[in-house]
Amino acid sequence: MAKAFKYMFGIGAAIVLIGTAIFLIITYWDKILAGASAGARVASNILGQFSGGSINTDDPSDYYDL
């Protein structure tokens, strides 16, 4: 009997955790996207600093313009 309660408690806890995760993702989706796009802008700026920001696709040596 104790094994059955432990199993049901585990399943119940998993359902509650999944529901909570879904609720938080739906509630804070705008903030999640804003943080992701801010991170992408930072990465783009860093890569722009390394590449010089003006990569010419015709000149392969421009990729290594450090």
N, C-alpha and C positions, 0 to 999 in steps of 0.2 A: 504494500500500500504506500509506503514512504517513497518507493521508487516511482510510482505512478504520479504522486504529488510533485516530486522533483521534476519529472518529465513535463507535466502540465505547467509548472511554474516557469520552466525554461522556455517553453513555447509562448506562454503569455508575455514574458519579459521581452522576447524577440519581437513579438507583434507590437508591443508598446514602443520599443526602440525604433522599429521601422516607421511606425506612424509618426513618432516625434521627428524623425529625420525628414520625412516627407513634408510635415507641417513647417519645419524651419526652412527648408529649401524653398517652398512656395512663398513663405512670408518674406524671406530676405533675398529673393531672386535678383532684384534690382541691385542690391548692394554686392551680391556675388559677381554679377556681370561688370559692375563698375570697378571692382577690385581686379578682376581679370584683365579688363581693358587698360587699367592703369599700369598693371604689370607688363602688358604688352608694349605700352608706350615707353616705359623705362627700358625694356630690353631693346626696343627699336632705337632709342637714343644712344644707348651704349654701343650697339653695333654700328650706328652711324658715326660715332666717334672713332671707332677702329677702322672703318672703311673709308673715312673721309666724307661720307655722305653723298658723294656723287660718283656712283659706280657706272662706268661706261662699259656696256656689254661687249663692245667691239674690241676692247683692250683688256686681255686677261691679266696683265700686270697691275691693273687698277684695283683688283680684288685684294691685293696685298699692300695697299697704300697706307702703311702704318707710319 
